[in-house]
């Protein structure tokens, strides 16, 4: 294939159609079964070999792509429409026509091998599924199950058998994705003691930073909460995370101020020049107020206040965790062009409709400890 087809172009192959030509070369071996995300699907529609090619039922794509399908019995064409495009397939042909609904543009492409109509259902080569969607399709030697696992380019509406995260110390608390849409998780399912509830959270699919799940009583009401931490982005000098805390008895989400927002509201800062030095002052509120000053010797020559600014920046790097029955956060303190001076350590406590800031502490880095004035 010269082009990677859109999700709509793939989903077009899904529905069963009118009966087509007979198949003379189908293998007479024992019927194969199909699984998607580790779960059996379409028990009445079996994968098969034809002419040495492994075929899978196109209806399996319903496990991936949401949209609307319409069959034109007069012209023998199947149309799939989603939010951005309309795709047409003529049974018996390998040609696919993709038309964009927002413009008049479009293109025609071809599948790797011809689509087969068998007993009113559409089948296509398994390796074509892998090429077009990024999904991994495998048939292990000696087994009779064709396994399909969505890849990073896949969109699936099926809840996988395996959770994205399991709470440490409690295997009955699990987090599943409700929808994979390309590089994004759209919607999640939280399971606690066999009961499930859906949430409309969204997060990127980051292999290096999967969702984290905790189960502990963080609001001191005697009942544990499920706390989910998503990583939204990362890079040099950047880590953005998001936290959700849920009371599973009512599936109620607690309000939790973001770490950088809670810290910004509780910290007063100033940056000034003293001769050749730059002086950073921090005044921290919270249950244990404190004051800290850092003197950067000789740094006034680095552009003065035009470079350092007049106040410290808070955020840029933010982490969350649950430890000792408390929700905790860390967020960075920066000057100039994201030059980190240290970390603000936050503890949350019950308050309002959820959690509020309790204590706040500044910890300099090993490299900036020498700048702290006693």
Residue, then its C-alpha position, 0 to 999 in steps of 0.5 A: x500500500x502506498x498510503x495508510x488508509x484512514x480509520x473510516x476507510x478501514x471500517x468500511x469493510x465491516x458489514x455483511x453484504x449480499x451473497x457473492x461468488x462461490x469460493x472454490x479454494x477454501x481450506x477444509x481444515x478445522x475451523x479457526x476462531x477469532x479473538x480481539x484484545x484477548x476476547x473471543x469474537x464473532x463465533x459464527x464467522x471463522x477465519x479461513x485460508x484461501x489460496x494460501x492466504x489467511x482471511x478474517x471476517x471484516x465484521x471484526x473491525x466493528x471492534x475498532x472503528x465507530x461510525x455509520x455503515x450503509x449498504x446500497x443493494x442496488x449498486x452493491x456498494x457499502x458506505x462508511x461515514x464518520x465525523x470527517x470522511x465517507x468511504x465507499x467499497x464495491x464488493x468483489x473489487x479491491x478498490x477503496x474510494x475515500x471522500x472527505x466530508x469537509x472538502x471535495x477532496x479524496x483519493x482511490x487506493x487498493x487493498x493488498x488483496x481482493x475482498x471475498x464475499x462468503x455466505x453474505x459476509x465480507x472477508x479480507x486478508x489478515x495481513x492487510x488488517x495489520x498493514x492498514x490498522x497497525x494491529x498485530x494479527x497472529x496465528x500461533x503454530x499448533x493453535x486455532x485462534x487468530x489473535x488481533x491486538x490493536x496497535x498505536x494507529x488503531x481505534x477500538x471500542x472494545x474494552x480490553x481483557x487486560x487492564x491498563x493499571x492495577x492498584x498496588x496491594x489490591x488486585x480487585x481495583x483496575x483501570x481499563x480504557x473504554x476507547x483507543x483512538x489513535x494515540x489517545x485514550x478516550x474514556x476509561x472504566x474503573x473497576x472496584x470489587x467487580x463493579x464498574x463505572x465509566x468516566x469521560x477522562x482522556x489521556x495520551x497513549x504513552x508507553x513510557x508513562x502508563x496510567x497509575x492507580x492507587x487505592x487508599x483512604x485519602x480523605x480520612x472518611x474510613x473508606x478508600x478512594x481510587x486515585x488515577x494519575x495520567x501523564x499528559x506530556x513529557x520532555x526536557x524540563x517538562x512533565x505534566x500529570x493529571x489526577x482523579x480521585x473517585x469514591x467508588x461507593x457512589x462513583x463520585x469524583x472528588x475535587x482536587x486542585x492541580x498541584x501547580x495551581x495549589x502551589x501558585x496560590x500558596x506561594x509568594x515569590x520575588x526576584x531582585x538584584x543585589x550588586x552582582x547577585x540574583x536573590x530569589x525569595x519564597x514565602x510559603x503558606x499552608x499548615x506550616x508557613x515558611x520563608x526561603x531565600x536563594x542567592x545566585x552569586x554573580x548571576x546578575x550579569x546573565x541578563x538581570x531581571x530581563x532574563x530572570x523576571x521578577x517572580x518565580x515560575x511554578x510548574x513545568x514538572x509536576x508529579x502525583x503519588x499516594x503514600x501513607x494515606x495522603x495524596x501528594x504532589x511535586x511541582x518545580x520552581x523555576x527562574x529565567x528560561x525554565x531554570x529549576x531551583x528546586x521542588x515544592x512538595x505538597x500534601x493534600x487534606x480533606x476540604x470542601x467537596x474533595x481535597x485541598x492543600x495541607x502542607x507545602x515545603x520547598x526542597x532545593x536540588x542538590x545543585x542549588x542547595x548551596x544557594x540557600x541562605x541560612 
